[in-house]
Amino acid sequence: MLYGVKRALLFGDKIRWLLNDSFNDTLAAGAVNGTPATPGPGTRAVVDTGNQMSISGGNLVNGGGDGIAWGDPKISLDAVTRIAGRMMVCELTQTGGSKFSFVWTDAVNGAYTTWDTGIYAVTITSVSILGSDATPDIVVGSRTSSTSYKYASILKTIGSYSLIRGGTEYPNWTLLYFLEVDGTATLYPRIGVNTAVNGAVFTSDFLRVPQQLWLPTPLAYDTFTRGDGAIGSTEAAGPDAQTTPARAWTGATWEVDTNQAKNTPALGIELAAGNLTVDDWYQITATQVNHFFVGCAIGDCFRAAGATALDANNKVQQITLVDMFATFATGTPSVLISGAVTLDANTQAAGYITNLDDDAAPANFLIAYHDGTNAHLEKCVAGTYTSLINAAAAYAAGRVPRIHTYRDGANLKARLYYNDALIGAEQTIADAGIVDNVIHGQMSTNPVNRLDTFQLFARGEEGQYNAFLDKVVKE
């Protein structure tokens, strides 16, 4: 089966539909339920106790106001069977009110708690991603009121990809997030109101499910499922079997160990005199109580925040910075990067690096990592670090840190997630040494750390996802 951005369309160049409602008829509120989708195929199932949802002028029209209950009104089409690459697309223009949802649900007229995955708006100017039964519920972007946006929710084997296009924020199809929760087999595409008070006022031009399957192509994907030894190259098949470029990892100290990545960075000689150099990375070889930081212990790895004195009782070895990273160039500064990270019980650091200037002489970059207690987002500019986010995030082995970056004019924006929760606020990076860099990858300070299921996707700012999705929404 063929996948990816350049996937040839079945049936020549014409899209065929499992479900297709362009709302070409005219129906009064209260008369929409049970009617055929136009031009079809599909049948509409509507819950609209307050008679707010009608069809006119080639649009589904929802009048808003106070709903009867969460998920009332809502419109669904017929059931489809989950397969990786199955998608639903819709257009929606919200002119008032608050919450709406564009979701796959496992019950045609079920409560909002039957959501499985999709796109959701908490306010008229935000966009969120929903998982099974509204968990997780993650704000991932912004919107402009009274503006047309097109949405795509594409099923994975487990979970979904969520994309948006429209307004000034998303001139190209943009990958907002991908979830890896819930594998419900039978699903219904649905648009609805998600509040009993101040429901969304909106129009929708279409709700469709094409027959053709399509998946976004990763920039790189690696589960490290191969023999122990040198780290080698990323895999040629993505998380849902889509064809994916294999890229050679840099990083001479990185290796595969029992189907996970580990790093054994070179350490300098033991230092027992003088002072730490601010912003260098170290491993502790001897320490008195709380000497380097509160709770520090032998074996901990850290970045020096001050010129702490060294002596016979407080010693370190410097970590070679270039050895901390395994990376490759991709061609875009705007990415979604993630993977599963397991740390040692001691304080360590492992996670991901983006927007690196030079893999042989790193001086400008972003890093996102967990230290066992807090999740961090830091920038390094000409070797000097600035903490952008340093916030508590409950650690557990195998949980996933993510960093999402995108261009905003001359600046770069960055968001940090851990375990599918946004950590801190979106950050703006204006440093010319970072914003255009296209080298990305992973980082680790100690061989006790393990990294797995590395995923790197383009956000889509260069039009990587336009070819197929534009055709689906224009048909």
PLY file of the C-alpha trace (Angstrom):
ply
format ascii 1.0
element vertex 475
property float x
property float y
property float z
element edge 474
property int vertex1
property int vertex2
end_header
0.00 0.00 0.00
1.31 3.44 -0.94
1.44 6.30 1.55
2.89 9.75 1.89
2.88 13.21 0.46
3.63 12.00 -3.07
1.24 9.06 -2.95
-0.46 8.47 -6.28
-4.23 8.93 -6.14
-6.40 5.93 -6.74
-9.01 6.09 -9.49
-6.83 8.44 -11.55
-6.96 12.03 -10.32
-10.51 11.93 -9.01
-11.30 11.58 -5.33
-13.89 8.93 -4.47
-15.91 9.19 -1.29
-17.00 6.91 1.50
-18.99 9.84 2.91
-19.55 13.28 1.40
-21.83 16.01 2.64
-21.50 19.40 0.96
-24.83 20.54 2.42
-26.28 21.36 -0.99
-29.93 21.08 0.05
-32.12 23.39 2.14
-33.58 22.16 5.42
-35.08 24.00 8.36
-33.85 23.48 11.90
-35.43 20.35 13.30
-35.70 18.72 9.86
-32.08 17.65 9.26
-31.96 14.34 11.13
-32.19 11.24 8.95
-31.79 13.08 5.64
-29.28 11.98 2.99
-25.96 13.71 2.70
-25.72 15.78 -0.47
-24.35 14.82 -2.89
-23.58 11.72 -0.80
-22.95 9.00 0.00
-24.01 9.12 3.64
-26.94 9.71 5.96
-27.12 12.44 8.57
-27.78 11.63 12.20
-28.60 14.76 14.19
-29.29 15.54 17.84
-30.78 19.02 18.04
-33.24 19.32 20.88
-33.29 23.12 20.64
-33.74 23.29 16.85
-30.56 25.28 16.17
-29.04 23.35 13.26
-30.25 23.96 9.69
-28.93 23.76 6.12
-29.05 26.68 3.71
-26.89 28.46 1.16
-24.65 25.43 0.75
-23.76 25.33 4.43
-24.59 23.58 7.62
-25.67 26.44 9.91
-25.60 26.29 13.69
-27.32 29.20 15.39
-25.49 28.89 18.69
-26.81 30.23 21.95
-27.30 28.01 24.96
-27.30 24.35 24.07
-29.59 21.83 25.73
-26.58 19.79 26.86
-23.00 19.07 25.94
-23.00 17.66 22.41
-26.45 19.03 21.57
-26.68 19.96 18.75
-24.40 17.66 16.73
-24.37 16.01 13.34
-22.77 12.68 12.44
-22.43 10.62 9.29
-22.26 6.84 8.88
-19.74 4.57 10.58
-16.34 3.86 9.08
-13.75 1.27 10.04
-10.41 2.41 11.40
-7.44 1.89 9.15
-4.26 3.94 9.12
-4.71 6.77 6.62
-8.51 6.99 6.81
-9.42 10.67 7.22
-12.28 13.06 7.68
-12.13 16.67 6.55
-14.40 19.62 7.16
-14.60 23.38 6.71
-15.86 25.48 9.59
-16.26 29.21 10.12
-17.04 30.19 13.71
-18.61 33.62 14.20
-19.61 33.46 17.84
-19.96 31.45 21.01
-17.33 29.13 22.40
-16.85 25.39 22.12
-17.22 23.20 19.06
-15.80 19.78 18.16
-14.78 17.98 14.98
-14.20 14.47 16.23
-14.35 10.77 15.59
-16.83 9.24 18.00
-17.70 5.63 18.78
-21.45 6.25 19.12
-23.45 8.02 16.45
-25.63 9.93 18.91
-23.66 9.29 22.08
-22.63 11.74 24.78
-19.53 13.90 24.46
-17.73 11.32 26.62
-17.76 8.97 23.61
-15.24 11.10 21.73
-12.24 9.13 20.59
-9.97 11.62 18.86
-10.19 14.87 16.95
-10.09 18.66 17.00
-11.82 20.91 19.48
-12.12 24.59 20.30
-12.31 25.86 23.87
-12.71 29.46 22.69
-13.42 31.19 19.41
-9.71 32.03 19.08
-8.10 28.71 20.06
-7.73 25.19 18.72
-7.16 22.05 20.79
-6.60 18.34 20.30
-8.78 15.74 21.99
-8.05 12.18 22.91
-10.26 9.36 24.11
-13.16 10.66 26.23
-11.61 14.15 26.03
-8.32 12.97 27.56
-5.92 14.49 26.80
-7.30 17.94 25.99
-4.41 20.08 24.72
-4.43 23.64 23.36
-2.15 23.53 20.31
-2.77 26.76 18.43
-4.80 29.87 17.78
-7.52 30.94 15.35
-9.23 34.16 14.28
-12.97 34.54 14.71
-15.22 34.73 11.63
-12.49 33.12 9.52
-12.74 29.97 7.43
-10.54 27.06 8.47
-10.29 23.59 7.02
-9.56 20.68 9.36
-8.33 17.14 8.77
-8.27 14.31 11.30
-6.36 11.32 9.96
-6.51 8.01 11.76
-3.40 6.18 12.85
-3.46 2.53 13.86
-3.69 3.98 17.36
-4.65 7.65 17.63
-4.70 10.31 14.93
-2.95 13.17 13.15
-4.62 16.61 13.32
-4.06 19.26 10.63
-5.47 22.70 9.88
-5.35 25.21 7.03
-6.76 28.74 6.89
-6.55 32.30 8.11
-3.24 34.11 8.32
-1.95 31.59 10.88
-1.95 28.52 8.63
-1.39 29.41 4.95
-0.42 25.77 4.31
-1.73 22.54 5.76
-0.17 22.46 9.21
0.35 19.42 11.40
-0.79 20.54 14.86
-0.26 17.33 16.83
-0.40 13.57 16.64
-1.95 11.50 19.39
-1.23 7.85 20.11
-4.18 6.93 22.29
-7.29 4.89 21.45
-7.68 2.34 18.69
-11.47 2.06 18.53
-12.31 0.17 15.35
-15.72 1.61 14.39
-16.00 5.39 14.30
-18.39 8.12 13.17
-17.32 11.55 11.86
-19.06 14.31 13.82
-19.36 18.09 14.16
-21.02 19.41 17.28
-21.35 21.96 20.05
-19.47 21.15 23.23
-21.15 23.21 25.88
-24.59 23.79 27.33
-23.88 27.54 27.62
-22.84 29.96 24.85
-22.54 27.28 22.19
-20.53 27.88 19.02
-22.18 29.85 16.22
-20.77 28.47 12.98
-21.26 27.44 9.39
-19.68 24.42 7.74
-19.23 23.99 4.00
-18.61 20.24 4.04
-17.95 17.07 6.06
-16.22 14.32 4.06
-14.44 10.98 4.29
-12.54 10.03 1.11
-11.97 6.44 0.05
-8.30 7.10 -0.58
-5.89 6.59 2.30
-3.17 9.14 3.00
-0.68 9.74 5.80
1.82 12.51 6.49
5.37 11.36 5.83
7.79 11.70 8.77
11.09 13.46 8.29
12.51 10.59 10.34
11.29 7.70 12.48
13.31 5.29 14.60
12.32 2.60 17.10
15.95 1.38 17.23
14.69 -2.14 16.56
17.92 -3.63 15.27
21.05 -5.31 16.53
23.15 -3.77 19.26
25.99 -1.56 18.12
26.50 1.74 16.30
23.35 3.84 16.10
23.27 3.70 12.29
20.32 5.17 10.40
16.64 5.83 11.01
14.04 3.44 9.64
12.57 3.37 6.14
8.98 2.84 7.35
7.12 5.27 9.60
4.84 4.66 12.59
1.95 3.61 10.34
4.08 1.87 7.70
4.32 4.95 5.45
7.48 5.17 3.37
9.96 7.34 5.27
13.46 8.62 4.44
16.27 6.76 6.20
18.74 9.25 7.65
22.19 8.58 9.06
22.55 9.66 12.67
25.57 11.68 13.70
27.00 10.98 17.15
29.99 8.68 17.51
29.18 7.95 21.17
25.60 6.86 20.47
24.59 3.22 20.05
21.66 0.85 20.01
21.32 -1.24 23.16
18.44 -3.74 23.45
16.29 -1.87 20.90
16.77 1.52 22.52
19.20 4.39 21.96
21.81 5.19 24.57
24.69 7.62 24.71
28.03 7.40 26.46
29.46 10.89 26.00
33.18 11.43 26.46
34.15 12.80 29.88
37.10 15.02 30.65
39.61 14.46 33.42
38.34 14.62 36.98
38.41 18.20 38.28
39.07 18.73 41.99
40.19 22.36 42.06
39.14 25.71 40.65
35.57 26.47 39.70
32.87 25.22 37.38
32.50 27.04 34.09
29.01 28.48 33.79
26.89 26.69 31.15
29.23 23.71 30.78
27.79 20.24 31.45
29.29 18.02 34.17
28.96 14.65 35.86
29.51 14.57 39.63
32.19 12.19 40.92
32.26 13.43 44.56
30.03 15.80 46.47
29.13 17.06 49.88
25.47 17.57 50.75
23.80 20.05 48.40
27.15 21.38 47.18
26.31 21.63 43.47
22.54 21.82 43.85
19.94 20.68 46.35
19.89 16.91 46.52
22.92 16.39 44.29
24.55 12.96 44.31
27.45 11.14 42.71
26.60 10.28 39.11
24.26 13.24 38.61
24.67 15.21 35.40
23.89 18.91 35.25
24.60 22.20 33.53
26.50 24.65 35.74
24.40 27.67 36.69
27.24 29.26 38.63
31.02 29.12 39.17
30.78 26.64 42.04
34.10 25.88 43.76
35.70 22.45 43.43
37.86 20.68 46.01
38.84 17.21 47.18
35.31 16.53 48.42
33.47 18.05 45.47
34.65 16.83 42.09
33.31 16.56 38.55
34.13 15.51 35.02
33.12 17.75 32.12
30.78 16.24 29.51
31.84 16.84 25.91
28.97 18.87 24.42
29.21 17.59 20.87
28.88 14.03 22.17
25.55 14.79 23.87
23.70 15.00 20.55
22.68 12.62 17.77
21.25 14.61 14.86
20.75 15.07 11.12
19.73 17.88 8.77
16.14 17.95 7.49
15.47 21.05 5.38
12.97 22.79 7.69
13.25 24.72 10.98
9.60 24.03 11.87
9.10 20.56 13.31
7.29 18.29 15.76
9.78 16.06 17.56
9.10 13.47 20.24
10.03 10.12 21.72
9.91 7.99 24.84
12.55 8.77 27.48
13.62 6.71 30.49
16.05 8.22 33.01
18.20 6.80 35.79
17.11 7.39 39.38
19.86 10.01 39.70
19.44 13.45 38.17
20.19 13.13 34.47
19.07 14.90 31.33
17.68 13.32 28.17
15.37 14.59 25.48
15.51 16.36 22.12
17.39 19.08 20.29
16.06 21.32 17.52
17.34 24.12 15.32
20.99 23.25 15.79
23.54 25.27 13.83
26.41 22.78 13.49
26.54 19.13 14.56
30.34 19.23 14.73
30.60 22.48 16.71
27.23 23.11 18.41
26.76 26.67 19.63
23.15 27.66 18.83
20.14 25.42 19.44
17.05 24.56 21.50
16.91 21.59 23.86
13.89 20.03 25.54
14.56 17.50 28.27
13.42 16.05 31.58
15.74 15.82 34.59
13.60 13.43 36.65
11.70 16.25 38.36
11.18 19.12 35.93
10.67 19.49 32.21
12.96 22.04 30.58
13.12 24.10 27.42
16.38 25.99 26.98
18.04 27.95 24.24
21.76 28.16 23.69
23.07 31.21 21.82
26.79 31.32 21.10
27.34 28.89 23.98
25.28 30.82 26.55
22.12 29.13 27.84
18.82 30.75 28.75
16.11 28.80 30.54
12.80 29.36 28.75
10.72 26.80 30.66
11.58 24.99 33.89
8.46 23.46 35.39
7.43 20.45 37.41
6.16 17.54 35.30
5.58 14.18 36.94
8.20 11.83 35.53
7.57 8.20 34.66
9.69 5.85 32.58
8.77 5.93 28.90
6.74 9.13 29.01
7.10 11.37 25.98
8.58 14.87 25.88
7.82 16.86 22.75
9.05 20.11 21.30
7.11 21.84 18.53
8.68 24.74 16.63
7.33 27.01 13.91
8.27 30.24 12.19
6.35 33.41 13.02
7.69 36.18 10.82
11.36 36.62 11.66
10.98 34.68 14.92
10.68 31.05 15.90
7.92 29.90 18.27
8.39 26.86 20.51
6.05 24.79 22.67
7.06 22.13 25.19
4.85 19.15 26.02
5.32 16.26 28.40
3.01 13.25 28.59
0.54 15.03 26.27
0.31 18.13 28.47
1.52 21.62 27.56
4.30 22.68 29.92
4.64 26.42 30.48
3.75 28.96 27.82
4.64 29.18 24.16
8.07 30.82 23.78
9.35 33.27 21.18
12.94 32.88 19.99
14.29 35.86 18.10
17.94 34.82 17.93
19.22 34.84 14.36
21.64 32.06 15.22
18.73 29.66 15.90
15.58 30.49 13.94
16.61 29.19 10.51
18.54 26.11 11.58
17.37 22.77 10.20
19.38 20.19 12.19
17.33 18.24 14.76
17.71 15.12 16.89
18.08 13.77 20.40
20.26 14.44 23.45
21.45 12.52 26.51
24.06 13.13 29.19
24.56 9.61 30.54
24.52 5.98 29.32
21.93 5.03 31.94
19.32 7.02 29.99
17.31 5.28 27.29
15.47 6.85 24.35
12.95 5.09 22.13
10.41 5.67 19.34
11.96 8.83 17.92
9.48 10.72 15.70
10.18 13.83 13.65
7.59 15.48 11.41
7.61 18.72 9.44
4.99 21.15 10.67
4.08 21.77 7.05
5.03 25.41 6.61
6.75 24.71 3.31
3.64 23.00 1.90
4.68 19.40 2.60
1.06 18.24 3.11
-0.79 20.40 0.57
-0.97 18.23 -2.54
-3.38 15.56 -1.37
-5.29 17.51 1.28
-5.99 20.45 -1.01
-7.51 18.08 -3.52
-9.74 16.49 -0.88
-11.17 19.82 0.28
-11.59 21.25 -3.24
-13.43 18.36 -4.85
0 1
1 2
2 3
3 4
4 5
5 6
6 7
7 8
8 9
9 10
10 11
11 12
12 13
13 14
14 15
15 16
16 17
17 18
18 19
19 20
20 21
21 22
22 23
23 24
24 25
25 26
26 27
27 28
28 29
29 30
30 31
31 32
32 33
33 34
34 35
35 36
36 37
37 38
38 39
39 40
40 41
41 42
42 43
43 44
44 45
45 46
46 47
47 48
48 49
49 50
50 51
51 52
52 53
53 54
54 55
55 56
56 57
57 58
58 59
59 60
60 61
61 62
62 63
63 64
64 65
65 66
66 67
67 68
68 69
69 70
70 71
71 72
72 73
73 74
74 75
75 76
76 77
77 78
78 79
79 80
80 81
81 82
82 83
83 84
84 85
85 86
86 87
87 88
88 89
89 90
90 91
91 92
92 93
93 94
94 95
95 96
96 97
97 98
98 99
99 100
100 101
101 102
102 103
103 104
104 105
105 106
106 107
107 108
108 109
109 110
110 111
111 112
112 113
113 114
114 115
115 116
116 117
117 118
118 119
119 120
120 121
121 122
122 123
123 124
124 125
125 126
126 127
127 128
128 129
129 130
130 131
131 132
132 133
133 134
134 135
135 136
136 137
137 138
138 139
139 140
140 141
141 142
142 143
143 144
144 145
145 146
146 147
147 148
148 149
149 150
150 151
151 152
152 153
153 154
154 155
155 156
156 157
157 158
158 159
159 160
160 161
161 162
162 163
163 164
164 165
165 166
166 167
167 168
168 169
169 170
170 171
171 172
172 173
173 174
174 175
175 176
176 177
177 178
178 179
179 180
180 181
181 182
182 183
183 184
184 185
185 186
186 187
187 188
188 189
189 190
190 191
191 192
192 193
193 194
194 195
195 196
196 197
197 198
198 199
199 200
200 201
201 202
202 203
203 204
204 205
205 206
206 207
207 208
208 209
209 210
210 211
211 212
212 213
213 214
214 215
215 216
216 217
217 218
218 219
219 220
220 221
221 222
222 223
223 224
224 225
225 226
226 227
227 228
228 229
229 230
230 231
231 232
232 233
233 234
234 235
235 236
236 237
237 238
238 239
239 240
240 241
241 242
242 243
243 244
244 245
245 246
246 247
247 248
248 249
249 250
250 251
251 252
252 253
253 254
254 255
255 256
256 257
257 258
258 259
259 260
260 261
261 262
262 263
263 264
264 265
265 266
266 267
267 268
268 269
269 270
270 271
271 272
272 273
273 274
274 275
275 276
276 277
277 278
278 279
279 280
280 281
281 282
282 283
283 284
284 285
285 286
286 287
287 288
288 289
289 290
290 291
291 292
292 293
293 294
294 295
295 296
296 297
297 298
298 299
299 300
300 301
301 302
302 303
303 304
304 305
305 306
306 307
307 308
308 309
309 310
310 311
311 312
312 313
313 314
314 315
315 316
316 317
317 318
318 319
319 320
320 321
321 322
322 323
323 324
324 325
325 326
326 327
327 328
328 329
329 330
330 331
331 332
332 333
333 334
334 335
335 336
336 337
337 338
338 339
339 340
340 341
341 342
342 343
343 344
344 345
345 346
346 347
347 348
348 349
349 350
350 351
351 352
352 353
353 354
354 355
355 356
356 357
357 358
358 359
359 360
360 361
361 362
362 363
363 364
364 365
365 366
366 367
367 368
368 369
369 370
370 371
371 372
372 373
373 374
374 375
375 376
376 377
377 378
378 379
379 380
380 381
381 382
382 383
383 384
384 385
385 386
386 387
387 388
388 389
389 390
390 391
391 392
392 393
393 394
394 395
395 396
396 397
397 398
398 399
399 400
400 401
401 402
402 403
403 404
404 405
405 406
406 407
407 408
408 409
409 410
410 411
411 412
412 413
413 414
414 415
415 416
416 417
417 418
418 419
419 420
420 421
421 422
422 423
423 424
424 425
425 426
426 427
427 428
428 429
429 430
430 431
431 432
432 433
433 434
434 435
435 436
436 437
437 438
438 439
439 440
440 441
441 442
442 443
443 444
444 445
445 446
446 447
447 448
448 449
449 450
450 451
451 452
452 453
453 454
454 455
455 456
456 457
457 458
458 459
459 460
460 461
461 462
462 463
463 464
464 465
465 466
466 467
467 468
468 469
469 470
470 471
471 472
472 473
473 474
